Every structure is written in structure tokens, then in C-alpha cells.
Amino acid sequence: MASLPLFPLNTVLFPGMTLKLHIFEERYKLMINNCIEANERFGVVLIKDGREALGPTATPYEVGCSAAIGEIQRLPLGRMNITAVGQRRFRIKGISRRQPFLLGEVEFFAPAEDEPELIHRYSRLLRPLVIRYLKTLSSSEEASIDPEHIPKHPRAISQLASILLQADSAQKQELLEIRSLSRLLQTLVEIYRLETLLLPVKLSPPGADFDIGPFSSN
């Protein structure tokens, strides 16, 4: 096991994913500065209970992803903007509250390559679904997608598909926690099959006669 300072957020981080953060709370300024000085990583964990900032440290889910700090922009009053890149999944085995921030005892893991035939089958099914999904998104944003840039390796396509998916945090957390590569790929195929059907509808503007009624004050 390893010790890892934890940053509870309303975001799920995956390996290979880039995350931009504005650091302004004293406890996280301390935590990030410690990581920078020691050239160490920190852990990003989705908040299970509590709030992200300006309150008691939130309770996180047990599975998160370590993050390496890349770009750093120093700001007045010790604040900073950083770019972090996801590295490895981990499961929290214990939490210490001795510091102003959470310090986790963690066990790193990666989805196991358990069923070679299933892994091969579902990765071949997933790749064209991801390409179709990206083409639908790019058509609404006037961008182009080169299918040759989409990886074929099962672990790589599962990683990319997890990052690209426009889903709520609960669904992304479920993907992060899966410990079997065949199960992860199968789950992604099921999700992308549905999303490739629903995405064109989601991206279509409402008709002229569409009326959602008055807005709330929130």
C-alpha cells in the first residue's frame, strides 16, 4: 500500500485524463505545494457526502485515481491553477485526518485482463461505437474526427471511451470501480450502444412549438 493525499471533487478522474484545477483553499494550497516540492502525486476522489469547498472535508468514494501535476500557474495570495493528468486507479484502505486534508492509505489496481476472448470481442465492438459517437459530437461542433487516431488496443480504447463519455458522475464512478477489463469493455459497449442512439436526439434543437414553461429562480 501507499500513502496519497486526497482531493475530494465533484469530478471522476480516469487514467490518461487531463484535469484543470483552481487551488484556492488553504488546505489544498498546502497539499498541492507539498506534492510539487516532493514531486509526488495526489489522489482525486469523487465526493460521496459533503461539499467540495469551504467546509468540513467531504467524505469520498473508496475508488479514485492518482494524478500527476503538470502545468502550474502561480497566482496572488498563494492561489494557483494547475493541470493534472490521471495515472492509476486506487482503492482507499484507510484515511488519516491528521493533516488539514485527507491522507489515504491506498492500494493501486488496474482492470484485470481476465477473459481474453471477451476482451477481444468487446474491444472490437466498442471502437466503431466510439468513432460513431465522436462523429456525432463533432458534427455539432464543426470539428473533424480521424478514425485512425482511435486506438485498437483493448485497454487503450476502454480508457479513451471512459474519458470521452458524456455521463453523470455516478455512472463514471461505476466505470472507474470495475476491476475486470472484459466487464469494463462490455459495460462500455452497452452504454455506447444506447448513447449513439440518444445523442443525435440530445443534440437536436427543439422545434419552434416546443415550450418548456417558465424557468425557476435557481
C-alpha positions in Angstrom: 0.0 0.0 0.0 1.0 3.6 -0.4 0.1 7.0 1.2 -1.6 9.5 -1.0 -3.1 13.0 -0.2 -6.7 13.0 -1.3 -8.6 15.8 -3.1 -12.4 15.2 -3.0 -14.1 16.7 -6.0 -17.4 16.6 -7.9 -15.4 15.0 -10.8 -14.3 11.5 -11.7 -10.8 11.3 -13.0 -9.6 8.4 -15.2 -6.1 7.4 -16.2 -4.9 9.5 -19.1 -7.5 12.2 -18.5 -6.4 15.8 -18.1 -8.0 17.9 -15.3 -7.6 21.6 -14.7 -8.0 22.8 -11.1 -8.0 26.2 -9.4 -6.5 25.9 -6.0 -7.7 28.5 -3.5 -8.4 26.8 -0.2 -5.6 26.9 2.4 -5.6 23.1 3.0 -5.3 22.4 -0.7 -2.7 25.1 -1.3 -0.7 23.3 1.4 -1.4 19.8 -0.1 -0.5 20.8 -3.7 2.6 22.7 -2.7 3.8 19.7 -0.7 3.2 17.5 -3.8 5.1 20.0 -6.0 8.1 20.2 -3.7 8.3 16.4 -3.2 7.4 15.7 -6.9 4.6 13.4 -5.7 1.1 12.6 -6.9 -2.2 13.2 -5.2 -5.5 11.3 -5.4 -8.7 12.6 -7.0 -11.8 11.1 -5.4 -15.5 11.7 -6.2 -17.4 13.2 -3.2 -19.9 10.8 -1.7 -21.1 13.1 1.1 -20.4 16.7 1.8 -19.3 19.6 -0.3 -16.3 20.4 -2.4 -15.0 23.6 -0.8 -15.2 25.9 2.2 -16.4 23.4 4.7 -15.5 20.2 6.5 -13.5 17.8 4.4 -16.0 15.8 2.3 -16.4 12.0 2.5 -15.2 10.4 -0.7 -15.9 7.2 -2.6 -13.5 4.4 -1.9 -12.1 4.3 -5.5 -10.3 7.1 -7.1 -7.4 7.9 -9.5 -3.9 9.3 -8.7 -2.9 12.5 -10.5 0.5 13.9 -11.6 0.9 17.6 -11.6 1.9 19.1 -15.0 1.5 22.8 -15.7 1.4 25.2 -12.7 0.3 28.9 -12.8 1.1 30.8 -9.7 -1.5 33.5 -8.7 -1.7 36.1 -5.9 -2.3 35.1 -2.3 -0.8 31.7 -2.9 -3.6 30.6 -5.2 -2.7 28.6 -8.3 -4.1 27.0 -11.5 -2.7 23.5 -12.2 -3.1 20.9 -14.8 -3.1 17.3 -13.6 -3.1 14.1 -15.5 -4.8 10.9 -14.3 -2.4 8.0 -13.6 -3.6 4.9 -11.7 -6.8 3.7 -10.1 -6.7 3.0 -6.4 -8.9 1.8 -3.6 -8.8 3.5 -0.2 -8.0 1.1 2.6 -7.8 3.7 5.4 -8.0 7.5 5.9 -6.0 9.7 8.3 -7.3 13.1 9.3 -4.1 14.3 11.0 -3.5 16.8 8.2 -5.8 19.7 7.2 -6.5 17.5 4.1 -7.3 13.8 3.9 -4.4 11.3 3.7 -5.3 7.9 2.3 -3.7 4.5 2.6 -4.4 3.2 -0.9 -4.0 0.1 -3.0 -3.4 0.6 -6.7 -5.1 -1.6 -9.2 -5.9 -1.9 -12.9 -8.8 -3.8 -14.5 -7.5 -7.3 -14.9 -7.1 -8.9 -18.3 -9.3 -11.8 -17.2 -11.1 -13.2 -20.3 -9.0 -12.8 -23.5 -11.8 -13.8 -25.9 -14.3 -11.5 -24.3 -11.8 -8.7 -24.2 -11.0 -9.1 -27.9 -14.7 -9.3 -28.8 -15.9 -6.3 -26.8 -12.9 -4.1 -27.8 -13.7 -4.7 -31.5 -17.4 -3.8 -30.8 -16.5 -0.7 -28.8 -14.1 1.0 -31.2 -16.7 1.7 -34.0 -19.2 2.8 -31.4 -16.7 5.4 -30.1 -15.9 6.6 -33.6 -19.6 7.0 -34.3 -20.2 8.8 -31.0 -17.3 11.2 -31.7 -18.5 11.9 -35.3 -21.9 12.8 -33.9 -20.4 15.1 -31.4 -18.0 16.6 -33.9 -20.8 17.3 -36.4 -22.5 19.6 -33.8 -19.2 21.3 -33.0 -17.9 21.7 -36.6 -14.8 19.6 -35.8 -13.4 16.6 -37.7 -12.5 13.2 -36.4 -9.8 10.9 -37.9 -10.7 7.3 -37.1 -7.1 6.3 -37.4 -6.4 8.2 -34.2 -8.7 6.0 -32.2 -6.7 3.2 -30.5 -7.4 -0.5 -31.1 -5.7 -1.9 -28.0 -8.4 -3.1 -25.6 -7.1 -1.2 -22.5 -6.4 1.9 -24.5 -9.9 2.0 -26.1 -11.6 1.4 -22.8 -9.6 4.2 -21.3 -10.5 6.6 -24.1 -14.1 5.6 -24.1 -14.4 6.2 -20.3 -12.8 9.7 -20.7 -15.0 10.8 -23.7 -18.3 9.6 -22.4 -20.6 12.5 -21.5 -22.3 11.0 -18.5 -23.1 11.8 -14.9 -20.6 11.3 -12.2 -22.4 8.3 -10.7 -22.1 6.4 -14.0 -18.4 7.4 -14.4 -17.7 6.3 -10.9 -19.2 2.9 -11.6 -16.8 2.6 -14.6 -13.8 3.6 -12.5 -14.5 0.9 -10.0 -14.8 -2.1 -12.4 -11.9 -4.5 -11.7 -12.3 -6.7 -14.8 -11.2 -5.4 -18.3 -13.7 -7.7 -20.0 -16.5 -6.4 -17.8 -15.4 -2.8 -18.3 -15.4 -3.2 -22.1 -18.8 -5.0 -22.0 -20.3 -2.2 -19.9 -18.9 0.5 -22.2 -20.3 -1.3 -25.3 -23.8 -1.3 -23.6 -23.5 2.3 -22.7 -22.2 3.5 -26.1 -24.9 1.5 -28.0 -27.5 3.4 -26.1 -25.7 6.8 -26.3 -25.1 6.6 -30.1 -28.9 6.2 -30.4 -29.8 9.0 -28.0 -27.0 11.5 -28.8 -28.5 12.8 -32.0 -31.8 13.5 -30.2 -29.9 15.2 -27.3 -28.0 17.5 -29.7 -31.1 18.3 -31.9 -32.6 21.8 -31.1 -36.2 21.8 -30.0 -38.9 22.6 -32.6 -40.5 26.0 -32.8 -43.6 24.8 -30.9 -41.5 23.4 -28.1 -42.4 25.1 -24.8 -40.7 24.1 -21.5 -42.6 26.6 -19.5 -41.2 29.2 -17.1 -37.7 28.9 -15.6 -37.2 28.5 -11.9 -35.2 31.1 -10.0 -32.3 28.7 -9.4 
